[in-house]
Amino acid sequence: MYKIGLVGLKTSVERIIDLAEEYKHELEFISFPYVTTEEIERMVEENNSHVHAWLFSGPIPYEIAKKTLCTDKIMVHAPATESGFYNSLLEMIYEQGKIIKHLSIDAMSLVTMSSSNIVEEAVPQLNVKPLKIYTKVFESDVDLNELLHFHLNLWNKGKTEGALSCFPSVCEALREKGVPAYRMSISKMEIQQTLRILYEKVKTSYFKDTQIGVEIIEVESFNRVAEEMKTPYHLQYLELRLKEMLIQLCQKLNGSFSEKGNGRYMIFSSRGAIEQEISTLEDTIQKLAFEADTSVAVGIGFGETAYSAEINAFRAIQHSKEMKKREIVIVQDDGKIVESPGKQKELQYASRIHNEILLKKLKEGNIGLKTYKKISALVRRMGWHEFTTKELAIHLEMTERNVRRIVAGMCEVELAQCIGEEAHATRGRPSKIYRLL
């Protein structure tokens, strides 16, 4: 059963738990209610390893957690939409016994429905004129006193008849000052829709984790290693030590171990187990390389069948052996290539494309699809708005001459553009500056 960490105010958490009754046989909800937003960071950090996914009662705890956690776990939140505005406004009108025409609202800038959208989308549908709304957009780390003063100043100047806020504490403080204040909450329909999305994501994650995974581990130049052994016994002892390390890795993966000869080994397991133990694989590779005094290449393939996973693993190890530094390479079932998984320099790019115009351009420029996708992925990951061929060469582990040829071809077919030059402090031709189109 999947464990879901549920973060929100106590009332919101209890409401979600009631509506999640139909999922109780598949999902176990672990409640983490908070009083102040300062508690969220500690909650998610301390409990991230104890849950499979996170569900947040709204965009505020979600954004705080997203900044705190560096995780690929499922994170879902109930969205803020105009229905929350309608509910709160109707509640205010009912309790005040009059139509409210001057109002102040605070809303988070990163929510699905920002404050400007609420004004633009929700208000015209009410057909109430004139309706004057003052808005305050805030970030997740906002000072609540700032929001309080925003609403209070407008009220004291007689510009508003009430306030809508995302924070219960702001509403309470305003009411103590005599301001009619109401919290914009998430509707029942939005919670139910969020629960359905969470359930579908969890199911998708489960099926992905149960895909077949194959690791091919190759101790390179094994013939040379064998020739350098003093006696056949020394080689046999080395092979035993290598196999012991690999069997320990296989046990961690709950997989099946196979020796293919000449320094090549295969491990069959599940995608989920392999992805969870990438760091263990890296440690094993380092030990193998040290023991055999040679480089070790690793290719991982995922697939729906053992055959497709094995084919992808062969593609992955070939890719790894083409790299100067033998990094782990993964080829997923959809053809996506992942280099150096789990590391800061991890790079993901597609090896398949269905864009005929782009394919034609790549053919005309004599540029490989994988090379183009890898350059595009690197530029995105580095956040480069512009780059030089030297910068590309360093990160792609290619010669600058080769990169210049590739980028020149991209410029010829309008996939890149030269936008300037960079002068050097020393003598020599200035470097050209490019950007992708």
C-alpha positions as CSV (number, residue, x, y, z in Angstrom):
1,M,0.0,0.0,0.0
2,Y,1.3,3.4,-0.9
3,K,1.8,5.9,1.9
4,I,0.8,9.4,1.2
5,G,2.0,12.3,3.3
6,L,-1.0,14.8,3.7
7,V,0.1,18.3,4.6
8,G,-2.4,21.1,5.5
9,L,-4.2,23.0,8.2
10,K,-6.0,20.6,10.6
11,T,-9.5,21.4,9.2
12,S,-8.3,20.9,5.6
13,V,-6.6,17.7,6.4
14,E,-9.7,16.3,8.2
15,R,-11.8,17.3,5.2
16,I,-9.5,15.6,2.7
17,I,-9.4,12.4,4.8
18,D,-13.2,12.2,4.8
19,L,-13.3,12.7,1.0
20,A,-10.5,10.1,0.5
21,E,-12.5,7.3,2.0
22,E,-12.9,5.5,-1.3
23,Y,-9.1,5.1,-1.7
24,K,-8.5,3.6,1.7
25,H,-7.7,0.2,0.3
26,E,-5.0,1.5,-2.1
27,L,-3.6,4.6,-0.3
28,E,-2.7,5.1,3.3
29,F,-2.8,8.8,4.2
30,I,-0.5,10.0,7.0
31,S,-1.6,13.4,8.3
32,F,0.9,16.2,8.9
33,P,-1.3,19.2,10.1
34,Y,0.4,22.5,10.7
35,V,-0.5,25.7,12.5
36,T,2.0,28.0,10.9
37,T,3.7,27.8,7.5
38,E,7.1,27.8,9.2
39,E,6.4,24.2,10.3
40,I,6.0,22.8,6.7
41,E,9.7,22.8,5.9
42,R,10.6,20.7,8.9
43,M,7.7,18.3,8.4
44,V,8.5,17.4,4.8
45,E,12.3,17.1,5.4
46,E,11.9,14.8,8.4
47,N,9.2,12.5,6.8
48,N,10.2,12.5,3.1
49,S,11.8,9.1,3.4
50,H,8.7,7.6,5.1
51,V,6.2,8.3,2.4
52,H,5.8,7.4,-1.3
53,A,4.1,10.6,-2.4
54,W,2.9,14.0,-1.0
55,L,-0.5,15.6,-1.1
56,F,-0.9,19.2,0.0
57,S,-4.2,21.0,0.9
58,G,-3.3,24.0,-1.3
59,P,-0.7,25.8,-3.3
60,I,0.9,27.5,-0.3
61,P,2.3,24.4,1.5
62,Y,3.0,22.8,-1.9
63,E,5.3,25.7,-3.0
64,I,7.1,25.8,0.4
65,A,7.7,22.0,0.2
66,K,8.8,22.1,-3.4
67,K,11.5,24.6,-2.5
68,T,12.6,22.5,0.5
69,L,12.6,19.0,-1.1
70,C,14.9,17.9,-3.9
71,T,12.9,14.8,-4.8
72,D,11.3,13.1,-7.8
73,K,8.5,11.8,-5.6
74,I,4.9,12.5,-6.6
75,M,3.8,15.9,-5.2
76,V,0.2,17.0,-5.8
77,H,-1.8,19.9,-4.4
78,A,-5.4,21.0,-4.5
79,P,-5.5,24.0,-6.9
80,A,-6.8,27.5,-6.1
81,T,-9.5,28.4,-8.6
82,E,-12.3,31.0,-8.9
83,S,-14.7,28.6,-7.1
84,G,-12.8,29.4,-3.9
85,F,-13.4,33.1,-4.5
86,Y,-17.1,32.5,-5.2
87,N,-17.6,30.4,-2.0
88,S,-15.9,33.0,0.2
89,L,-17.7,35.9,-1.5
90,L,-21.1,34.2,-1.1
91,E,-20.4,33.5,2.5
92,M,-19.5,37.2,3.1
93,I,-22.6,38.4,1.3
94,Y,-24.8,36.0,3.3
95,E,-23.4,36.9,6.7
96,Q,-23.2,40.7,6.0
97,G,-26.7,40.7,4.5
98,K,-25.7,42.9,1.5
99,I,-23.9,42.9,-1.9
100,I,-20.2,43.6,-1.4
101,K,-18.9,45.9,-4.1
102,H,-15.5,46.9,-2.6
103,L,-13.1,44.1,-1.6
104,S,-9.5,43.3,-0.9
105,I,-7.9,39.9,-1.8
106,D,-4.5,38.3,-1.2
107,A,-3.4,35.5,-3.5
108,M,-0.2,33.6,-4.1
109,S,1.7,34.5,-7.2
110,L,2.5,30.9,-8.1
111,V,-0.9,29.4,-7.8
112,T,-2.8,27.9,-10.8
113,M,-5.3,30.8,-10.7
114,S,-3.4,33.9,-9.7
115,S,-5.1,37.0,-8.3
116,S,-5.2,38.7,-11.7
117,N,-6.9,35.7,-13.2
118,I,-9.5,35.7,-10.4
119,V,-10.3,39.3,-11.2
120,E,-10.3,38.7,-15.0
121,E,-12.1,35.3,-15.0
122,A,-14.3,35.2,-12.0
123,V,-15.6,38.7,-11.5
124,P,-17.1,39.3,-15.0
125,Q,-19.1,36.1,-14.5
126,L,-20.8,37.6,-11.5
127,N,-22.2,40.5,-13.6
128,V,-22.1,42.8,-10.5
129,K,-21.2,46.4,-11.3
130,P,-19.5,48.4,-10.1
131,L,-17.2,45.9,-8.2
132,K,-13.9,47.2,-7.1
133,I,-11.2,44.7,-6.0
134,Y,-7.8,45.4,-4.5
135,T,-5.4,42.6,-4.9
136,K,-2.1,41.7,-3.1
137,V,0.0,39.0,-4.8
138,F,2.6,37.3,-2.6
139,E,5.3,34.6,-2.6
140,S,5.5,31.5,-0.4
141,D,7.8,33.3,2.1
142,V,5.5,36.3,2.6
143,D,5.4,38.1,5.9
144,L,1.8,37.7,7.2
145,N,2.0,41.1,8.9
146,E,2.5,42.6,5.4
147,L,-0.8,41.0,4.3
148,L,-2.6,42.1,7.4
149,H,-1.5,45.7,7.0
150,F,-2.5,45.6,3.3
151,H,-6.1,44.7,4.1
152,L,-6.3,46.8,7.3
153,N,-5.0,50.0,5.5
154,L,-7.7,49.7,2.8
155,W,-10.4,49.1,5.4
156,N,-9.3,52.1,7.6
157,K,-9.4,54.3,4.5
158,G,-12.9,53.3,3.8
159,K,-12.0,51.7,0.5
160,T,-13.3,48.2,1.2
161,E,-16.3,46.5,2.8
162,G,-14.4,43.3,3.6
163,A,-11.4,41.1,2.9
164,L,-10.6,37.6,1.5
165,S,-7.4,35.9,2.5
166,C,-5.6,32.6,2.0
167,F,-4.4,32.6,5.6
168,P,-6.8,31.8,8.6
169,S,-4.5,33.7,11.0
170,V,-4.8,36.9,8.8
171,C,-8.6,36.5,8.8
172,E,-8.7,36.1,12.6
173,A,-6.5,39.2,13.1
174,L,-8.6,41.2,10.7
175,R,-11.8,40.1,12.5
176,E,-10.4,41.2,15.8
177,K,-10.0,44.7,14.2
178,G,-13.6,44.6,13.1
179,V,-13.0,43.8,9.5
180,P,-15.3,41.2,7.8
181,A,-12.7,38.7,6.7
182,Y,-13.1,35.3,5.1
183,R,-10.7,32.6,4.1
184,M,-10.6,31.4,0.4
185,S,-10.7,27.7,0.8
186,I,-10.6,24.8,-1.7
187,S,-14.0,23.3,-2.8
188,K,-15.1,19.7,-2.4
189,M,-15.0,19.2,-6.2
190,E,-11.4,20.4,-6.4
191,I,-10.3,18.1,-3.6
192,Q,-12.0,15.1,-5.3
193,Q,-10.4,15.9,-8.6
194,T,-7.0,16.2,-6.9
195,L,-7.5,12.9,-5.2
196,R,-8.3,11.3,-8.6
197,I,-5.1,12.8,-10.1
198,L,-3.0,11.6,-7.2
199,Y,-4.4,8.1,-7.5
200,E,-3.7,8.0,-11.3
201,K,-0.2,9.2,-10.7
202,V,0.5,6.6,-8.1
203,K,-0.9,3.8,-10.3
204,T,1.3,5.0,-13.2
205,S,4.3,5.2,-10.9
206,Y,3.6,1.6,-9.7
207,F,3.5,0.2,-13.2
208,K,6.6,2.1,-14.2
209,D,8.5,0.7,-11.1
210,T,7.5,-2.8,-12.0
211,Q,9.0,-2.6,-15.5
212,I,11.9,-4.9,-16.2
213,G,15.3,-3.4,-15.8
214,V,18.6,-4.8,-17.1
215,E,22.1,-3.7,-16.0
216,I,25.1,-4.6,-18.2
217,I,28.4,-4.0,-16.5
218,E,31.6,-4.4,-18.5
219,V,35.1,-4.5,-17.1
220,E,36.9,-3.0,-20.1
221,S,40.2,-4.2,-21.6
222,F,39.6,-7.5,-19.8
223,N,42.0,-9.4,-22.1
224,R,44.8,-7.0,-21.1
225,V,44.0,-7.4,-17.4
226,A,44.1,-11.2,-17.9
227,E,47.5,-11.1,-19.6
228,E,48.9,-9.0,-16.8
229,M,48.0,-11.7,-14.2
230,K,51.0,-13.6,-13.0
231,T,49.3,-17.0,-13.1
232,P,45.8,-18.3,-14.1
233,Y,45.0,-18.6,-10.4
234,H,45.5,-14.9,-9.9
235,L,43.0,-14.2,-12.7
236,Q,40.5,-16.6,-11.2
237,Y,40.9,-15.0,-7.8
238,L,40.2,-11.6,-9.4
239,E,37.1,-12.9,-11.1
240,L,35.9,-14.3,-7.8
241,R,36.3,-10.9,-6.1
242,L,34.6,-9.1,-9.0
243,K,31.7,-11.5,-8.9
244,E,31.4,-11.2,-5.1
245,M,30.9,-7.4,-5.5
246,L,28.3,-7.9,-8.2
247,I,26.4,-10.6,-6.4
248,Q,26.2,-8.2,-3.4
249,L,24.8,-5.5,-5.7
250,C,22.4,-8.1,-7.2
251,Q,21.2,-9.0,-3.7
252,K,20.4,-5.3,-3.0
253,L,18.4,-5.2,-6.3
254,N,16.7,-8.5,-5.5
255,G,17.7,-9.4,-9.0
256,S,19.1,-12.2,-11.1
257,F,22.9,-12.3,-11.9
258,S,24.4,-13.7,-15.1
259,E,28.1,-13.8,-16.2
260,K,28.6,-13.4,-20.0
261,G,32.4,-13.9,-20.0
262,N,35.3,-11.7,-20.9
263,G,34.5,-9.2,-18.1
264,R,30.8,-8.6,-19.0
265,Y,28.0,-9.2,-16.5
266,M,24.3,-8.8,-16.5
267,I,21.8,-8.2,-13.7
268,F,18.0,-8.5,-14.3
269,S,15.7,-6.7,-11.8
270,S,12.9,-4.2,-11.7
271,R,13.0,-0.5,-12.8
272,G,12.0,0.7,-9.3
273,A,14.7,-1.3,-7.5
274,I,17.4,-0.2,-10.0
275,E,16.5,3.5,-9.8
276,Q,16.5,3.3,-5.9
277,E,19.9,1.8,-5.8
278,I,21.8,4.0,-8.3
279,S,24.2,5.2,-5.6
280,T,24.9,1.5,-4.6
281,L,25.7,0.8,-8.3
282,E,28.1,3.8,-8.4
283,D,30.0,2.5,-5.3
284,T,30.2,-1.0,-6.9
285,I,31.6,0.4,-10.1
286,Q,34.3,2.3,-8.3
287,K,35.3,-0.8,-6.4
288,L,35.4,-2.9,-9.6
289,A,37.5,-0.3,-11.4
290,F,40.0,-0.2,-8.5
291,E,40.1,-4.0,-8.1
292,A,40.7,-4.6,-11.9
293,D,42.7,-1.5,-12.4
294,T,40.7,-0.5,-15.5
295,S,37.6,1.4,-16.5
296,V,34.1,0.0,-16.1
297,A,31.2,0.8,-18.4
298,V,27.6,0.5,-17.4
299,G,24.4,0.5,-19.4
300,I,20.9,0.2,-18.0
301,G,17.8,-0.6,-20.1
302,F,14.1,-0.5,-19.1
303,G,11.3,-2.1,-21.0
304,E,8.0,-3.9,-20.8
305,T,9.6,-7.2,-21.7
306,A,13.0,-8.7,-20.8
307,Y,13.9,-8.6,-24.5
308,S,13.2,-4.8,-24.9
309,A,15.0,-4.0,-21.6
310,E,18.0,-6.0,-22.8
311,I,18.1,-4.2,-26.1
312,N,18.0,-0.9,-24.4
313,A,20.7,-1.9,-22.0
314,F,23.0,-2.8,-25.0
315,R,22.3,0.6,-26.5
316,A,23.1,2.2,-23.2
317,I,26.4,0.5,-22.6
318,Q,27.5,1.3,-26.1
319,H,26.7,5.0,-25.4
320,S,28.6,4.8,-22.1
321,K,31.7,3.4,-23.9
322,E,31.7,6.3,-26.3
323,M,32.1,8.8,-23.4
324,K,35.5,9.8,-22.3
325,K,34.5,9.4,-18.6
326,R,32.6,6.2,-18.3
327,E,29.4,7.4,-16.8
328,I,26.2,5.3,-16.1
329,V,23.8,5.6,-19.0
330,I,20.1,4.6,-19.0
331,V,17.9,4.0,-22.0
332,Q,14.3,4.1,-21.0
333,D,11.4,2.3,-22.6
334,D,10.3,5.4,-24.5
335,G,13.8,5.9,-25.9
336,K,14.8,8.7,-23.6
337,I,18.5,8.7,-22.7
338,V,19.7,9.6,-19.2
339,E,23.4,10.3,-18.6
340,S,24.9,10.3,-15.1
341,P,21.6,9.6,-13.3
342,G,21.3,11.0,-9.8
343,K,24.3,13.4,-10.2
344,Q,24.2,17.1,-10.5
345,K,25.3,16.9,-14.1
346,E,22.5,14.4,-15.0
347,L,21.4,15.0,-18.6
348,Q,18.1,13.7,-20.2
349,Y,17.2,13.9,-23.8
350,A,15.1,12.0,-26.3
351,S,16.6,9.7,-29.0
352,R,13.4,9.6,-31.0
353,I,11.6,12.4,-32.9
354,H,8.4,12.7,-35.0
355,N,9.0,16.2,-36.3
356,E,9.5,15.9,-40.1
357,I,10.7,19.5,-40.5
358,L,13.4,19.1,-37.8
359,L,14.5,15.8,-39.2
360,K,14.9,17.3,-42.6
361,K,17.0,20.2,-41.2
362,L,19.2,17.8,-39.2
363,K,19.8,15.7,-42.4
364,E,20.6,18.9,-44.4
365,G,23.0,20.1,-41.7
366,N,24.6,16.6,-41.4
367,I,23.8,16.7,-37.6
368,G,23.0,13.5,-35.6
369,L,19.6,13.5,-33.8
370,K,21.2,12.4,-30.6
371,T,23.9,15.1,-30.8
372,Y,21.3,17.8,-31.4
373,K,19.0,16.6,-28.6
374,K,22.0,16.4,-26.2
375,I,23.1,20.0,-27.0
376,S,19.5,21.2,-26.5
377,A,19.2,19.4,-23.2
378,L,22.6,20.7,-22.0
379,V,21.7,24.3,-22.9
380,R,18.3,24.0,-21.0
381,R,19.9,22.4,-18.0
382,M,22.7,25.0,-17.7
383,G,20.1,27.8,-18.3
384,W,22.2,29.3,-21.1
385,H,20.6,32.1,-23.1
386,E,23.8,32.1,-25.1
387,F,27.0,30.0,-25.3
388,T,30.3,29.4,-27.1
389,T,31.6,26.3,-28.8
390,K,34.3,26.1,-26.0
391,E,31.6,25.8,-23.3
392,L,29.8,23.1,-25.3
393,A,33.0,21.2,-25.9
394,I,33.9,21.1,-22.2
395,H,30.5,19.7,-21.1
396,L,30.0,17.4,-24.1
397,E,33.5,16.0,-23.8
398,M,34.2,16.7,-27.5
399,T,37.0,18.6,-29.2
400,E,36.2,22.2,-29.9
401,R,36.8,21.7,-33.5
402,N,34.2,19.0,-33.7
403,V,31.7,21.2,-31.8
404,R,32.4,24.2,-34.1
405,R,31.5,22.0,-37.1
406,I,28.3,20.8,-35.5
407,V,27.2,24.3,-34.4
408,A,28.1,25.7,-37.9
409,G,25.8,23.1,-39.4
410,M,23.0,24.0,-37.0
411,C,23.4,27.7,-38.0
412,E,23.2,26.8,-41.7
413,V,19.8,25.1,-41.2
414,E,18.5,27.7,-38.8
415,L,18.6,25.6,-35.6
416,A,21.1,28.0,-34.0
417,Q,22.2,31.6,-34.6
418,C,25.5,33.5,-34.2
419,I,24.6,36.6,-32.1
420,G,28.1,38.1,-31.4
421,E,31.7,37.6,-30.4
422,E,33.6,37.3,-27.2
423,A,37.1,39.0,-27.1
424,H,39.9,37.2,-25.3
425,A,42.3,38.9,-22.9
426,T,45.2,37.1,-24.7
427,R,45.9,37.1,-28.4
428,G,43.8,35.0,-30.8
429,R,40.6,35.1,-32.7
430,P,37.5,36.1,-30.6
431,S,35.0,33.3,-29.8
432,K,31.7,33.4,-31.5
433,I,28.6,33.5,-29.3
434,Y,25.5,31.5,-30.3
435,R,22.0,30.8,-29.2
436,L,19.5,28.1,-30.1
437,L,16.5,28.9,-32.2
